[in-house]
Amino acid sequence: MDYSFLGNIINREVSGNKMYGLIERLYPICRSITGNGVRETLSIVSEIIPLEIIEVKSGEKALDWEIPLEWNITDAYVLDEKGDKVIDFKESNLHVLNYSVPIDKDVSLEELKEHVFTIPERPDWIPYRTSYHNKNWGFCMAHSKFEKLKKGNYHVKVDATLEPGSLTYGEYYIKGETEQEVLISCHICHPSLCNDNLSGIAVAAFLAEILTKSKPRFSYRFLFVPGTIGSITWLSRNEDKLGNIRHGLVLTLLGDEGKLNYKKSRRGNAAIDKIVENALKTKNDDYGIIDFYPYGYDERQFCSPGYNLPVGRLSRTPHGEFPEYHTSADNLDFVKADKLSASLVFLLGVFEIIEGNRRYLNLNPKGEPQLGKRGLFKKIGGESKTKDYHMALLWVLNLSDGDCSLLDISVRSGLGFPTIKEAADALIKVGLLKELNEE
């Protein structure tokens, strides 16, 4: 599906390869909810868009939460009695329990096993596990290697710091013609996981870069935040901005080969819910619509009852529904450049609806106006496209009573929003439509 909104700016293959290239750069970095891995990630994203970097000190209150101590890690490993590394952080940053407290001691195999996490049903994969708010130390490893551990003593070391510092997040604001905002958020807290984390970062960064080149009607605010605590922190510090948010999306899991899935906002019938569903329906591909539930990504923070913002979530295969989720198999082979590109192009279509949706008044509502003498009933391409365009003219004229928006007309007619918008533009040019004041 080709969209007119900025469609001439992007090259799908180039955009997909650029996003994949960004993922390749970010993949080795050990990220968490705080620390230098987050700062390094935001610094790289800042090469694409000029992020404002915000630091919030440990101990500061954020709604019912508190900014935690900052975690940074240099190395982690487990040595057997021969001095060989049986677990090595430098081989994969998933090998360490994220936010593990520092440790440097000898342990028995029995004690070690109490602190090792595996996936028995996927014996060659390393799991991703965290202990953000409960002090613990631990390691993750492939179950096939875990089963080969021999009785004896092991030396465990986590060379990390957990001390007062700050939580870091990035924000980028594109000023539009109005102060009404579209909020776009992605999480930046996962280590080497390509689909769950890096695909959202990559799509959001290049989406923001493209929108910067436009002159949008809405203003756009992009957030690159650690999951949960990051969005809660942003909300606690920006309640004065929330009244301007008209639409919002959380972006994640956008690089796998699954179909697009949209999770509705808590409201269930917000404009963004109707917009995304309309774009999915006219895309002619399989898709999924998920009703809101209070778990998942940061949509649950934006949609908490005290805020109830119109924010949905766009992904491909939902979290937990693909076996690679939160494992070492969510790697550079799992995400695909063409799927990243398709996700980006779809989002541009969503923003075309956001930007182009208007209400109009038919200035010649008594009877059907003579369109032929105005040059509107003519072939504009293939026969099927001509039929859709002609029907769009009639639908727009019939439903432009001041109550229906172009999105409403697209939904009722079953015609794609770009075709409806094209018809409306043509009718305005010949003086048959009048744009009404924005909502």
VEXVO-727545 format. One record per residue (C-alpha): z, x, y. Coordinates in nm, 3 decimals. Last residue first. Example, Ala and Ser with C-alpha at 12.3 -4.5 7.8 and 13.67 -1.06 7.14 Angstrom:
<atoms>
        z        x        y
    0.714    1.367   -0.106
    0.780    1.230   -0.450
</atoms>
This chain:
<atoms>
        z        x        y
    1.650   -1.195    1.939
    1.352   -1.073    2.135
    1.201   -1.295    2.406
    0.897   -1.489    2.295
    0.549   -1.348    2.249
    0.272   -1.587    2.347
   -0.014   -1.672    2.116
   -0.364   -1.815    2.160
   -0.472   -1.587    2.444
   -0.756   -1.406    2.271
   -0.565   -1.077    2.246
   -0.251   -1.255    2.127
   -0.441   -1.406    1.834
   -0.563   -1.061    1.725
   -0.213   -0.916    1.738
   -0.082   -1.209    1.535
   -0.349   -1.157    1.270
   -0.269   -0.786    1.238
    0.101   -0.867    1.209
    0.035   -1.114    0.928
   -0.181   -0.858    0.747
    0.083   -0.586    0.787
    0.353   -0.831    0.666
    0.182   -0.895    0.335
    0.082   -1.251    0.257
    0.304   -1.477    0.046
    0.266   -1.749    0.307
    0.636   -1.835    0.330
    0.761   -1.476    0.323
    0.495   -1.347    0.562
    0.560   -1.633    0.802
    0.933   -1.569    0.801
    0.863   -1.201    0.864
    0.638   -1.293    1.154
    0.931   -1.487    1.297
    0.962   -1.864    1.275
    1.150   -2.064    1.538
    0.921   -2.043    1.839
    0.659   -2.270    1.687
    0.440   -1.994    1.550
    0.417   -2.152    1.205
    0.070   -2.305    1.224
   -0.095   -2.032    1.429
    0.048   -1.755    1.214
   -0.050   -1.933    0.893
   -0.405   -1.994    1.015
   -0.463   -1.635    1.123
   -0.305   -1.510    0.799
   -0.547   -1.726    0.599
   -0.839   -1.555    0.771
   -0.687   -1.216    0.706
   -0.619   -1.289    0.339
   -0.975   -1.419    0.291
   -1.126   -1.114    0.459
   -0.916   -0.884    0.246
   -1.042   -1.057   -0.067
   -1.406   -1.034    0.050
   -1.399   -0.666    0.135
   -1.400   -0.556    0.498
   -1.346   -0.723    0.834
   -1.569   -1.024    0.792
   -1.563   -1.266    1.081
   -1.356   -1.564    1.182
   -1.185   -1.421    1.489
   -1.478   -1.401    1.730
   -1.331   -1.645    1.980
   -1.609   -1.895    1.914
   -1.520   -1.878    1.544
   -1.151   -1.945    1.601
   -1.179   -2.301    1.725
   -0.816   -2.398    1.766
   -0.655   -2.606    1.490
   -0.511   -2.927    1.625
   -0.264   -2.953    1.905
   -0.076   -2.621    1.908
   -0.285   -2.428    2.163
   -0.029   -2.187    2.309
    0.125   -2.110    1.967
    0.462   -1.954    2.040
    0.563   -1.621    1.895
    0.866   -1.460    1.728
    0.861   -1.090    1.654
    0.886   -0.847    1.361
    0.691   -0.532    1.435
    0.962   -0.267    1.447
    1.164   -0.392    1.152
    0.847   -0.476    0.957
    0.694   -0.135    1.025
    1.032    0.012    0.939
    1.011   -0.131    0.589
    0.658    0.006    0.555
    0.780    0.347    0.664
    1.043    0.316    0.394
    0.772    0.257    0.134
    0.589    0.570    0.249
    0.906    0.777    0.210
    0.977    0.642   -0.139
    0.616    0.710   -0.240
    0.648    1.067   -0.113
    0.968    1.129   -0.309
    0.797    0.978   -0.613
    0.497    1.208   -0.569
    0.720    1.514   -0.542
    0.898    1.439   -0.869
    1.267    1.475   -0.949
    1.386    1.553   -1.303
    1.239    1.901   -1.333
    1.439    2.031   -1.036
    1.764    1.919   -1.198
    1.954    1.604   -1.286
    1.984    1.748   -1.638
    2.292    1.940   -1.521
    2.481    1.612   -1.531
    2.599    1.344   -1.287
    2.320    1.102   -1.385
    2.084    1.252   -1.645
    2.141    0.957   -1.877
    1.985    0.705   -1.638
    2.162    0.381   -1.549
    2.478    0.537   -1.407
    2.343    0.531   -1.054
    2.052    0.295   -0.999
    1.695    0.397   -1.095
    1.501    0.411   -0.766
    1.717    0.379   -0.463
    1.757    0.172   -0.149
    2.097    0.048   -0.037
    2.181   -0.233    0.202
    2.355   -0.237    0.540
    2.399   -0.544    0.761
    2.755   -0.449    0.861
    3.053   -0.637    0.721
    3.297   -0.432    0.935
    3.644   -0.555    0.837
    3.503   -0.694    0.512
    3.378   -0.357    0.384
    2.998   -0.351    0.408
    2.971   -0.011    0.580
    3.219    0.128    0.327
    3.053   -0.036    0.025
    2.712    0.082    0.146
    2.856    0.431    0.111
    2.763    0.459   -0.256
    2.845    0.250   -0.559
    3.114   -0.014   -0.583
    3.194   -0.337   -0.400
    2.911   -0.552   -0.543
    2.606   -0.672   -0.351
    2.328   -0.843   -0.542
    2.066   -0.616   -0.693
    1.691   -0.665   -0.644
    1.461   -0.469   -0.874
    1.100   -0.356   -0.849
    0.771   -0.361   -1.039
    0.474   -0.285   -0.820
    0.245   -0.506   -0.613
    0.393   -0.380   -0.284
    0.401   -0.732   -0.136
    0.723   -0.822   -0.315
    0.892   -0.493   -0.229
    0.819   -0.526    0.143
    0.949   -0.884    0.142
    1.264   -0.776   -0.041
    1.318   -0.499    0.212
    1.280   -0.730    0.511
    1.486   -1.017    0.371
    1.782   -0.792    0.292
    1.743   -0.612    0.626
    1.760   -0.948    0.805
    2.095   -1.024    0.644
    2.097   -1.281    0.365
    2.332   -1.120    0.113
    2.609   -1.069    0.366
    2.752   -0.790    0.153
    2.421   -0.606    0.192
    2.166   -0.624   -0.084
    2.098   -0.350   -0.337
    1.731   -0.259   -0.350
    1.571   -0.098   -0.652
    1.244    0.097   -0.658
    1.100    0.161   -1.004
    1.195    0.468   -1.205
    1.022    0.806   -1.197
    1.303    0.990   -1.022
    1.302    1.110   -0.660
    1.474    0.838   -0.457
    1.827    0.844   -0.598
    1.992    0.783   -0.259
    1.933    0.623    0.081
    2.190    0.393    0.244
    2.012    0.147    0.471
    2.104   -0.034    0.791
    1.983   -0.309    1.023
    2.107   -0.461    1.349
    2.368   -0.202    1.443
    2.454   -0.233    1.814
    2.800   -0.382    1.757
    2.894   -0.081    1.546
    2.884    0.169    1.830
    3.238    0.113    1.965
    3.373    0.147    1.610
    3.258    0.508    1.608
    3.551    0.729    1.505
    3.687    0.523    1.215
    3.336    0.445    1.095
    3.241    0.813    1.086
    3.555    0.904    0.892
    3.500    0.622    0.642
    3.139    0.735    0.602
    3.252    1.091    0.532
    3.546    1.000    0.307
    3.321    0.785    0.088
    3.040    1.035    0.022
    3.016    1.341    0.245
    2.797    1.256    0.544
    2.440    1.303    0.667
    2.407    1.014    0.913
    2.083    0.912    1.083
    2.091    0.680    1.384
    1.770    0.507    1.490
    1.710    0.321    1.816
    1.486    0.019    1.793
    1.156   -0.023    1.977
    1.024    0.302    1.843
    0.812    0.556    2.031
    0.700    0.774    1.743
    0.717    1.148    1.679
    1.092    1.135    1.619
    1.025    0.870    1.353
    0.839    1.129    1.145
    1.122    1.384    1.164
    1.378    1.116    1.081
    1.183    1.019    0.770
    1.159    1.388    0.682
    1.537    1.428    0.693
    1.615    1.096    0.522
    1.375    1.164    0.233
    1.518    1.513    0.178
    1.884    1.410    0.201
    1.833    1.113   -0.031
    1.651    1.330   -0.287
    1.927    1.592   -0.263
    2.220    1.368   -0.349
    2.176    1.205   -0.686
    1.818    1.307   -0.758
    1.863    1.682   -0.737
    2.218    1.750   -0.847
    2.331    2.107   -0.782
    2.643    2.034   -0.575
    2.723    1.683   -0.449
    2.872    1.618   -0.104
    2.572    1.542    0.119
    2.557    1.161    0.113
    2.284    0.963    0.289
    2.289    0.718    0.579
    2.032    0.538    0.792
    2.151    0.303    1.066
    1.894    0.101    1.263
    2.017    0.038    1.613
    1.989   -0.203    1.904
    2.017    0.003    2.222
    1.662   -0.089    2.314
    1.342    0.107    2.384
    1.440    0.366    2.126
    1.672    0.663    2.127
    1.661    0.872    1.811
    2.009    0.984    1.706
    2.090    1.253    1.451
    2.432    1.299    1.293
    2.570    1.568    1.065
    2.902    1.588    0.881
    3.182    1.838    0.836
    3.538    1.784    0.715
    3.780    2.041    0.847
    4.004    2.337    0.777
    4.356    2.354    0.640
    4.361    2.520    0.296
    4.220    2.502   -0.053
    4.067    2.839   -0.132
    3.874    2.937   -0.441
    3.847    3.216   -0.696
    3.891    3.004   -1.008
    3.992    3.233   -1.293
    4.066    3.162   -1.656
    4.149    3.433   -1.909
    4.129    3.313   -2.266
    4.364    3.355   -2.561
    4.280    3.290   -2.922
    4.106    3.036   -3.137
    3.730    3.036   -3.111
    3.506    2.842   -2.874
    3.192    2.737   -3.058
    3.248    2.364   -3.006
    3.251    2.416   -2.629
    2.909    2.580   -2.648
    2.746    2.269   -2.798
    2.953    2.054   -2.561
    2.784    2.214   -2.261
    3.042    2.311   -2.001
    3.270    2.185   -1.729
    3.575    2.368   -1.597
    3.918    2.281   -1.468
    4.197    2.307   -1.219
    4.402    2.021   -1.084
    4.540    1.883   -0.760
    4.459    1.514   -0.742
    4.259    1.398   -0.438
    3.924    1.563   -0.483
    3.925    1.618   -0.859
    3.557    1.620   -0.945
    3.329    1.623   -1.251
    2.962    1.703   -1.300
    2.874    1.730   -1.669
    2.688    2.024   -1.827
    2.411    1.921   -2.067
    2.334    2.072   -2.408
    2.562    1.846   -2.615
    2.448    1.514   -2.467
    2.656    1.273   -2.679
    2.953    1.511   -2.664
    2.944    1.529   -2.281
    3.190    1.803   -2.181
    3.499    1.855   -1.965
    3.739    2.150   -2.002
    4.098    2.148   -1.870
    4.285    2.027   -2.179
    4.061    2.253   -2.386
    4.199    2.555   -2.203
    4.554    2.467   -2.304
    4.461    2.454   -2.672
    4.253    2.771   -2.647
    4.556    2.950   -2.511
    4.578    3.046   -2.147
    4.573    3.367   -1.944
    4.594    3.340   -1.567
    4.409    3.322   -1.235
    4.388    2.974   -1.084
    4.277    2.840   -0.746
    4.270    2.459   -0.725
    3.956    2.286   -0.851
    3.780    2.089   -0.580
    3.475    2.037   -0.805
    3.567    2.115   -1.166
    3.370    2.435   -1.225
    3.063    2.475   -1.446
    2.857    2.252   -1.214
    2.799    2.560   -0.997
    2.571    2.691   -1.269
    2.524    3.052   -1.385
    2.742    3.177   -1.102
    3.021    2.947   -1.216
    3.031    3.122   -1.556
    3.187    2.981   -1.874
    3.205    3.186   -2.196
    3.216    3.510   -2.002
    3.273    3.805   -2.236
    3.595    4.004   -2.198
    3.640    4.046   -2.573
    3.939    3.810   -2.570
    3.728    3.539   -2.409
    3.669    3.518   -2.036
    3.646    3.196   -1.835
    3.476    3.196   -1.495
    3.493    3.095   -1.131
    3.354    3.248   -0.812
    3.354    3.219   -0.434
    3.477    2.865   -0.377
    3.562    2.678   -0.059
    3.774    2.367   -0.027
    3.900    2.227    0.304
    4.226    2.035    0.295
    4.178    1.662    0.309
    4.098    1.434    0.605
    4.341    1.143    0.567
    4.260    0.792    0.452
    4.364    0.439    0.546
    4.140    0.445    0.857
    4.053    0.811    0.906
    4.370    1.002    0.995
    4.351    1.370    1.083
    4.519    1.604    0.833
    4.228    1.842    0.798
    4.026    1.864    1.117
    3.706    1.670    1.185
    3.396    1.884    1.248
    3.077    1.723    1.379
    2.732    1.885    1.364
    2.468    1.724    1.585
    2.147    1.756    1.389
    1.827    1.880    1.548
    1.571    1.771    1.284
    1.376    1.989    1.040
    1.556    2.324    1.080
    1.876    2.120    1.114
    1.841    2.026    0.745
    1.900    2.396    0.665
    2.212    2.409    0.882
    2.335    2.084    0.729
    2.318    2.237    0.381
    2.495    2.555    0.492
    2.771    2.350    0.653
    2.815    2.137    0.340
    2.837    2.448    0.122
    3.082    2.597    0.372
    3.349    2.342    0.298
    3.427    1.975    0.269
    3.331    1.681    0.043
    3.169    1.930   -0.195
    2.858    2.142   -0.200
    2.770    2.443   -0.414
    2.426    2.548   -0.293
    2.161    2.630   -0.558
    1.964    2.304   -0.506
    1.930    2.313   -0.128
    1.621    2.534   -0.113
    1.449    2.357   -0.404
    1.532    2.019   -0.250
    1.363    2.128    0.074
    1.054    2.229   -0.124
    1.050    1.888   -0.293
    1.053    1.724    0.048
    0.769    1.947    0.164
    0.569    1.880   -0.154
    0.606    1.506   -0.115
    0.506    1.518    0.252
    0.198    1.729    0.175
    0.087    1.495   -0.101
    0.146    1.184    0.105
   -0.014    1.308    0.425
    0.177    1.160    0.713
    0.087    1.098    1.075
   -0.187    0.838    1.032
    0.051    0.597    0.861
    0.285    0.602    1.158
    0.318    0.224    1.130
   -0.022    0.118    1.000
    0.099    0.078    0.644
   -0.105    0.150    0.334
    0.000    0.000    0.000
</atoms>
